[in-house]
Every structure is written in structure tokens, then in C-alpha cells.
Amino acid sequence: MKAVKWILISLVALILIVIGALLVIPLFVDVEKYKPYIEQQVSQATGCPFSIGGDLKVSLFPSAGVAFSDLRLGNPPGFTEKDLLVVESFEAKVRLMPLLSREVQVERFVTEGLKVVLEKDKEGKGNWESMVKPASTTPQKEVEAKGPEVGKAPLEKLPVKNYVAGEIKIKNADLLWIDGVVGDRKEVSDLALELRDVSFETPVHLLFSAYFEGNPVRIEGTIGPLGTLLEGGTVPVDVSIDAFKELVVKAKGTLSDVLGKPAFDLVVDVPPFSPRKVVSVLGREFPVVTADPEALAKVGLKTAVKGDPTSVSLTDGTIELDRSKIAFSARAKDFVDRPDVALKMSIDSIDLDRYLPPTASKEKAEGGPAVGSSSSPAVEKKGKEKKKDKIDYGPFRKATVDMEIGAGEIKVMGVRIQDVLIKINGRDGLFTVEPMEIKAYGGGIDGKASLNVQSDRPKAAVSMGVVDVKVRPLINDLLEKDFLEGTIGANMAVTMEGDDPDTIKKTLNGEGVLNVTDGAVIGIDLTGMVRNVKAAFGVEAQAERPKTDFSELRVPFTVRSGVVTISGAELASPLLRVTAAGSADLVTETLDMRIEPKVVATLKGQQDTKERSGIMIPVLVTGSFSSPRFAPDLKGVVETQIKDVLKTPDRIKDMFEGEEGEEEESPQSEPGEAIKGIIKGIFGR
């Protein structure tokens, strides 16, 4: 017992001696004498001038602490700012005795007047690079010998039973970024950070505020208690971010096993805000140019986010995008090796035209260059010679995709569609779109498509059926032209290869048939063309816009290497029968068609059943897609009609006869005079 007693007395005496030394040493040791040595060592280590202008204080008991003021670390030569780091004052104190029981008690940790300048010179070299030493690497054999720290308990990684802090503050801090390469300068000023109630047993209150380019940013909330981290448990989080007086982001939920396999389960809420206002407040130009300058004026988001380092899922998601509301859920996993993505989205209505780039015609009207156009043939030629970057389809071959997109109404390129349902599935570089169901203009569209990117040259196939779609409003919305009315039905199947427009056009192949019933060709009076060249082609003024009524228009077509060939196209009407044949070259965007009337029945339309005879004039359609040209086939007229007149000269009078009671005198005996009459009727002379 005496031995134990003397051991205890010795330990107490030793502790008292240590405490006494800690109390006495600062009184007799002048720390200020060591400032030059400290400054010299830091300068040598960083290669930059270093100084502590104020007093340097050190305390050892009952709290170990250090305090200094006016600390400055200078910039290396060649940079604009004098100092890289400035600290006006710093003080930190930690109680010593609680450390014996594995508790950390921080009395005070306060930094004031911190200023950090990160700068790149014109050559792109950073002012921090000269003081960063290459990290020593551990030999691979040593790493293998140690093995991974799988299953190591959090308590072994962080051997602390408790942590308590009284005052933790950063006040009046400034962060400055200077990029000499691009001439950019950004500043975060008046930065303040305060942590309250810091402990493993109570929630930590976080308060952060700063000004980014003069605009306020504030983060406030609670995290913890943090003690559950030591046991691999969950940590409650409730944080709110308020930025630029416009953007608010709220996140509430839990973090778990942060020191092992971290995971999160949060509800994120972003009340509607204006991205345009945020960008404007920052003094930047909005990065997206939209056809509607008011688009992207309102965006909001709310969703539950759950994930870990290998997967993430979003459920119960809603997005407010201007006047549209979007419900969604999504999942993604195996981000690197074999990405697996699933998405389900439902849109009430959206006008996609608002978010597309301005149209060429609009930019031209405003005096700007048209999208996709060049200012001169030389520029266009130079653009064509520019080598196109090759697309890497490797990630698509690894990906697995499962998507379903539905919409109540969508407007795109002027076309309005409803009740949209599209499902996309893909794996190993083969993607399918089936079904693809759309309702539009009183009818429906049903189709499917596939895309194969298993090779460097992608292959695609599309098949589609159209039923009972009103063609006139469709063409008016899509092309802003009015040349056809009726009810359209169609079936088509095409294939194509490549990933650029030129290659796709050249490899386009397929076939199909187009049917339009109970319609009319607007802007062309085929009946007038048959009876009177001058009226049909605009030589004589007409009171009403011409059109040709028909009961059915049937156009079968084939596509070979980008050339659409039409043969056997028919227009059937009580007035006449018209056939058409020819081709449309998608590569050169040119037309070569011949429309030939077969029968002339009446002048007035489907309601008039009185038959009349007249000259049948074939119509040639040439030119480009943007500027088609219509002209009578005069050569064909002369060749066919002269032969008929020479055989039956009595028909001359009927050919040039007007309405009843308005007959013209016409020679009927001499064939030569008959021919002159034909030419006169054709050319209006």
C-alpha cells in the first residue's frame, strides 16, 4: 500500500510541476525574440516574404493558445497584388486538461480581417504554385502491404469522445480571384462565418454571409448532433441558402455514415425565381439566347433526393418552368462503369419554340445574321471545309436507359401536338423509341424508331402512321404557308445512317404513301390551267384566290440515297384527273416534277357538272424547296394539240370558246390559221 501511495504522490507532484512550468514559461520566455526566426523559416519554405507586424502571444495553461496580428504573406514577383495572404488578427485557445479524457474544448477560434488573393498571371501561372511542394507518393508495394481500410470503425479514425467549442468566428474576410489570362476579376467581400453550440451532443448552428460581386449571399441552418458520426449514424440537416435577393434553396433531411460510406436523404426546395434576374444582378450576359426574350423568367424545383457515391434517385419531383409544370422522378447508378439511367416525366403543357434560338427570318428582320447562314460564299465555303469533330459513342454503348415522357400539349416549330406518350429504352448501344403516340389536328400519329450506335457510324430507322390529321392548319403552323387542305393519312418507313445532315440525306432510304381526302390545292387552279393559260398562271387578274378541289390525293413514294421519287401520284376530282411524277432531291434540295391533267370537266368546281372541253396543259414544277417554280409545259401542249387540230380543225372553236353567249369567231377551214389560233390562245397574243 505504501508503494501505491508514493506512486500517487509522485504523479500528483509531476502534474503540479508540469502545470507550474506551463504557467511560468510564458512569463520568462520572450516569444517575440523568436518572430524573426519564424518569419525566416516561413519565407524560406514558401519562397515569399512573410512578416508578423503585431505582437505574437503564446499561453500554455490552463488553455493552450496562440494569438497574433498583422500577419502578411507576400505575393511572388510578377503579380499585381502585394500580398497573397493577410490576417489582421487571430486568436485560438484550447483547454488542456479535458484532452486527457479525449475531449476537445475550444474556448475561442476567431479570425478577423482575413484576405486571400489567388491570382494567375498572363502566362497562366498561379501565385500559389511556387509554394506548393510535390506530394510524396507511397510506394505501391507499401500500399498493398497495408491493404485497404475496409471495415475500420469510425471511432478508430477519430479517437475523440466529445468536442465542444465556445466561439468560432471568421469576420470581415475577403477572397479575391484575378485571372490575368482572360482579364477577369471576382471578389467575395465581407465574408463572415459563425458556428454556435458546437458539440457532438447538440445541433450546430451555422451562419454564413458574404457579398459576391457586391450581391448578398447568406447560408443559415443547423447540422447535427454530430456525435452520431462517430458511430456511423445519421446526422440531421436543415439548411437554407438565400442568394442575390432572388434565389432561395432549402435542404432538409439527413446525412449518414459520413466517415464510412456516406449517404444522403434530403428534400430540396427551390421556390420559383428568375434566372435572368440572377444573371443580371451578377452583371453578366444571359448565356442562352431564346426566341422569346421573356423565357426562363421563372424556374422552381422541389424534389426528394436520396443517394450515395454509387447511385442517386429523385422522387416526387416538380419543376415550374415559366407557365409549365413538370412532374418527374429519376434514378441513376453505376456512373462510371455502366451508367444506368431511368426517367419518368409528365408535362402539362409547354411551348418549346420560346426556348429555341431565334429564327433566321427574325434575326434578318432585326439586322443580325441569319442562323446557319454565312455572310458571303467564301465564308460558306470555308465553313464547309471545317473538319467536324468525331462523336464518341463509347459512353452510349455502356449506358442503360429507361425513359417515359408524357405531355398534355407541346408546341414545337409552330406545330401543336397533344396527349404525347414516348418511351425510350436502350442498352449496349441499341436504343428504341416505342411507342411514340401523338394526337394532333383532329387526328393521330403512331410510330416507332430505333438508333444503333454499336459502330462509329450510327444507323437509325423510323416507321410512322398518320390518321385523320387536318392538313391545312398543320401546314399553316409548320411552314406558315397555305397551299393544301384536307384530311391526311400516311404510312412510311425509312432508314438512314450517319450523324451529320449531309450524310443522313445521302443515306436516306425507304418508302411510303400519302393520302389526302376531301381537300383542295390552294393557289393553283388546275382547271384554269387546262382551259386558259393566261388565267391559270396569273397573266389575267382573278377575283378570288385560285384553288383546285379534289376528292382524293394519293402520293406513293420511294426514297433512294436521298432522292424521293414519285410515280403514279393521282389527284381525283369530279372536275378532272391529274397524275404527277418526278423527283425531289433532298441532298441538293431541288425539284423536278411534271403534273399532267387527264380530263377537263367544268370551270366552276365540284358543284358544276357541266362538261366542257379545253386544252390540257401539263405543269412543270422545278426550282428549289424554298422557291418552287410552276410553269406550263408549252412544248408538250404544242406537240399534242397541233396534231389534234390538224386532224379535227372543227375543235378550234371549242378550245377558245368562253362562257355561254360569249363565243369568238375563229377560222375553221385552214389548218395554218388553226395553228396560229392555238399559239394565240397559249401566249395571249
Secondary structure, 3 states (H helix, E strand, C coil): CHHHHHHHHHHHHHHHHHHHHHHHHHHHCCHHHHHHHHHHHHHHHHCCCEEECCCCEEECCCEEEEEEEEEEEECCCCCCCCEEEEEEEEEEEEECHHHHHCEEEEEEEEEEEEEEEEEECCCCCECCHHHCCCCCCCCHHHHHHHCCCCCCCHHHHCCCCEEEEEEEEEEEEEEEEEECCCCEEEEEEEEEEEEECEECCCCEEEEEEEEECCEEEEEEEEECCHHHHHHCCEEEEEEEEEECCCEEEEEEEEEECCCCCCEEEEEEEEEEECHHHHHHHCCCCCCCCCCCCCCCCCEEEEEEEEEECCEEEEEEEEEEECCEEEEEEEEEECCCCCCEEEEEEEEEEEEHHHCCCCCHHHHHHCCCCCCCCCCCHHHHHHHHHCCCCCCCCHHHHHCEEEEEEEEEEEEECCEEEEEEEEEEEEECCEEEEEEEEEEECCEEEEEEEEEECCCCCCEEEEEEEEEEEEHHHHHHHHHCCCCEEEEEEEEEEEEEECCCHHHHHHCCEEEEEEEEEEEEEECCCHHHHHHCHHHHCCCCCCCCCCEEEEEEEEEEEEEECCEEEEEEEEEECCCCEEEEEEEEECCCCEEEEEEEECCCCCCCCCCCCCCCCCCCCCEEEEEECCCEEEEECHHHHHHHHHHHHHHCHHHHHHHCCCCCCCCCCCCCCCHHHHHHHHHHHHHCC
